[in-house]
């Protein structure tokens, strides 16, 4: 693929991700408005419900379950390692976010988890290589569709595998490009729709964290 085609593909993917973000924002923000005292750019979730029990595979090869979302603040993103555009862009932004929070002493109890919606190709080893390339603190996880749905469904995350020639592993996966903030109780606290701005996300996170203390 030449440079021009790559740029066009990136632009189209960005429009798709933004459109999904706007839809999600309209749907969730109207139902779960942020408190008047909490002015954030993200969607603040006041109606927080526990996730169902789920069992994914961490990039270390160990199980990754609902219990792993507790005891820390977690930035959760769904994508896949073969993604040509929005996934690497988002991981670059999350890397910037991690550096910003670390610089403010607010990163010690945070986690950054990339959940792959392409378990057919994203093995634990591949996920480990992929996510740690962007930041050694990043974690990867994946699992079968029925386990992934226990996380994607309550967060209104959409994904769908594209078509490919029979027997070919060269396919894309359309997916929502939102980042969800999970609180130390393991409950969804906020959703950041694209385009994500690390500086504003850091500000929002510190506000939410302060309001929770």
C-alpha positions as CSV (number, residue, x, y, z in Angstrom):
1,X,0.0,0.0,0.0
2,X,1.5,3.4,-1.0
3,X,1.7,6.4,1.2
4,X,-1.4,8.1,-0.3
5,X,-3.6,5.0,0.2
6,X,-2.4,4.7,3.8
7,X,-3.4,8.3,4.5
8,X,-6.8,7.8,2.9
9,X,-7.3,4.6,4.9
10,X,-6.4,6.4,8.1
11,X,-8.8,9.3,7.4
12,X,-11.7,6.9,6.7
13,X,-11.0,4.9,9.8
14,X,-10.8,8.1,11.8
15,X,-14.2,9.2,10.5
16,X,-15.7,5.8,11.4
17,X,-14.2,5.9,14.9
18,X,-15.4,9.5,15.4
19,X,-18.9,8.6,14.2
20,X,-19.1,5.7,16.6
21,X,-17.9,8.0,19.4
22,X,-20.5,10.6,18.6
23,X,-23.2,7.9,18.6
24,X,-22.0,6.5,21.9
25,X,-21.8,9.9,23.4
26,X,-25.3,10.8,22.5
27,X,-26.6,7.5,23.7
28,X,-24.8,7.4,27.1
29,X,-24.3,11.0,28.0
30,X,-28.1,11.7,27.9
31,X,-28.7,8.8,30.2
32,X,-25.8,9.3,32.6
33,X,-24.9,13.0,32.8
34,X,-21.9,14.1,34.8
35,X,-22.4,16.0,38.0
36,X,-22.6,19.8,37.5
37,X,-19.4,20.1,39.7
38,X,-17.5,17.7,37.5
39,X,-16.7,19.4,34.2
40,X,-15.0,16.7,32.0
41,X,-14.7,16.1,28.3
42,X,-15.4,12.4,28.6
43,X,-18.7,10.8,29.3
44,X,-19.1,10.4,33.1
45,X,-21.0,7.3,34.1
46,X,-23.1,7.7,37.2
47,X,-25.1,4.5,36.6
48,X,-22.2,2.0,37.2
49,X,-22.9,-1.7,37.3
50,X,-20.5,-4.6,37.8
51,X,-19.3,-6.6,34.8
52,X,-20.4,-10.2,34.5
53,X,-17.7,-12.7,35.4
54,X,-15.4,-13.1,32.3
55,X,-12.3,-15.1,31.6
56,X,-9.8,-13.9,29.1
57,X,-6.1,-14.7,28.6
58,X,-3.5,-12.2,29.6
59,X,-0.5,-11.7,27.4
60,X,1.5,-13.5,30.1
61,X,-0.5,-16.6,29.4
62,X,-2.3,-16.3,32.7
63,X,-6.1,-15.8,33.1
64,X,-7.4,-12.2,33.0
65,X,-10.7,-11.9,34.9
66,X,-13.0,-9.4,36.5
67,X,-10.8,-9.5,39.6
68,X,-7.9,-8.1,37.6
69,X,-9.8,-4.8,37.1
70,X,-10.1,-4.2,40.8
71,X,-7.7,-2.3,43.1
72,X,-6.4,0.2,40.5
73,X,-7.6,2.6,37.9
74,X,-7.7,1.0,34.5
75,X,-7.8,2.5,31.0
76,X,-9.4,-0.1,28.8
77,X,-9.2,-0.1,25.0
78,X,-10.5,-2.6,22.5
79,X,-8.7,-3.2,19.2
80,X,-6.4,-5.6,17.4
81,X,-2.7,-5.8,16.6
82,X,-3.2,-5.9,12.8
83,X,-5.2,-2.7,12.9
84,X,-3.6,-0.3,10.4
85,X,-4.7,3.0,11.8
86,X,-6.8,3.8,14.9
87,X,-5.3,1.2,17.2
88,X,-1.7,2.3,16.9
89,X,-2.7,6.0,17.0
90,X,-4.7,5.4,20.2
91,X,-1.9,3.5,21.9
92,X,0.5,6.3,21.1
93,X,-2.0,8.7,22.8
94,X,-2.3,6.3,25.8
95,X,1.5,6.2,26.0
96,X,1.5,10.1,26.2
97,X,-1.3,9.9,28.8
98,X,0.8,7.5,30.9
99,X,3.8,9.8,30.8
100,X,1.7,12.8,31.8
101,X,0.2,11.0,34.8
102,X,3.6,9.6,35.8
103,X,5.0,13.1,35.7
104,X,2.3,14.2,38.1
105,X,2.7,11.3,40.5
106,X,-0.7,9.9,39.5
107,X,0.3,6.7,37.7
108,X,1.4,4.3,40.4
109,X,-2.0,2.7,40.7
110,X,-3.1,2.8,37.1
111,X,-3.2,0.1,34.4
112,X,-3.5,0.3,30.6
113,X,-5.2,-2.8,29.1
114,X,-5.5,-3.5,25.3
115,X,-8.2,-6.1,24.7
116,X,-8.0,-7.7,21.3
117,X,-11.2,-8.4,19.5
118,X,-9.2,-10.6,17.0
119,X,-8.4,-13.7,19.1
120,X,-7.8,-15.8,15.9
121,X,-4.6,-13.9,15.2
122,X,-3.7,-12.2,18.4
123,X,-1.9,-14.8,20.5
124,X,-0.7,-13.9,23.9
125,X,2.9,-13.8,22.6
126,X,1.9,-11.4,19.8
127,X,-0.1,-9.2,22.1
128,X,2.8,-9.0,24.5
129,X,5.2,-7.9,21.7
130,X,2.6,-5.5,20.4
131,X,1.5,-3.6,23.5
132,X,4.9,-3.4,25.2
133,X,6.3,-1.9,22.0
134,X,4.2,1.2,22.8
135,X,4.8,1.2,26.5
136,X,6.3,-1.5,28.8
137,X,3.5,-0.9,31.3
138,X,0.8,-1.8,28.8
139,X,-1.0,-5.1,29.1
140,X,-2.8,-7.2,26.5
141,X,-5.7,-9.7,26.8
142,X,-8.1,-11.6,24.5
143,X,-10.4,-14.5,24.5
144,X,-13.3,-16.2,22.7
145,X,-16.2,-14.2,21.5
146,X,-18.6,-15.2,24.2
147,X,-16.1,-14.0,26.9
148,X,-15.3,-10.8,25.0
149,X,-19.0,-10.0,24.8
150,X,-19.2,-9.9,28.6
151,X,-17.0,-6.8,28.4
152,X,-18.0,-5.3,25.1
153,X,-21.8,-5.5,25.6
154,X,-22.2,-3.3,28.7
155,X,-19.7,-0.8,27.3
156,X,-21.5,-0.6,23.9
157,X,-18.4,-1.6,22.1
158,X,-19.0,-2.8,18.6
159,X,-16.7,-5.0,16.5
160,X,-17.2,-6.9,13.3
161,X,-14.7,-8.9,11.2
162,X,-14.4,-7.8,7.6
163,X,-14.6,-10.2,4.6
164,X,-11.5,-11.9,3.2
165,X,-10.7,-14.4,0.6
166,X,-11.4,-18.0,1.6
167,X,-8.5,-19.3,3.7
168,X,-6.9,-15.9,3.9
169,X,-5.8,-14.4,7.3
170,X,-5.6,-10.9,5.7
171,X,-8.8,-9.2,7.0
172,X,-9.7,-6.1,9.0
173,X,-11.9,-5.7,12.0
174,X,-14.2,-2.7,12.3
175,X,-14.5,-1.7,16.0
176,X,-15.4,1.2,18.3
177,X,-12.4,3.2,19.3
178,X,-13.3,4.4,22.8
179,X,-11.3,4.3,26.0
180,X,-13.1,3.3,29.1
181,X,-11.9,4.3,32.6
182,X,-12.5,1.6,35.2
183,X,-12.3,2.5,38.9
184,X,-10.6,0.6,41.7
185,X,-13.9,-1.2,42.5
186,X,-13.9,-2.6,39.0
187,X,-16.8,-0.5,37.8
188,X,-16.8,1.7,34.6
189,X,-16.4,5.3,35.5
190,X,-16.0,7.2,32.3
191,X,-15.8,6.8,28.5
192,X,-13.5,8.9,26.3
193,X,-14.6,9.0,22.7
194,X,-12.3,9.8,19.8
195,X,-10.3,11.8,19.0
196,X,-8.7,11.2,22.4
197,X,-6.6,14.1,23.7
198,X,-4.0,12.9,26.3
199,X,-3.7,16.2,28.1
200,X,-7.5,16.6,28.5
201,X,-7.8,12.9,29.5
202,X,-5.2,13.4,32.2
203,X,-7.1,16.5,33.5
204,X,-10.4,14.5,33.5
205,X,-8.8,11.6,35.2
206,X,-7.4,13.7,38.0
207,X,-10.8,15.4,38.5
208,X,-12.6,12.0,38.6
209,X,-10.0,10.6,41.0
210,X,-10.2,13.6,43.3
211,X,-14.0,13.4,43.3
212,X,-13.8,9.7,44.3
213,X,-11.5,10.3,47.3
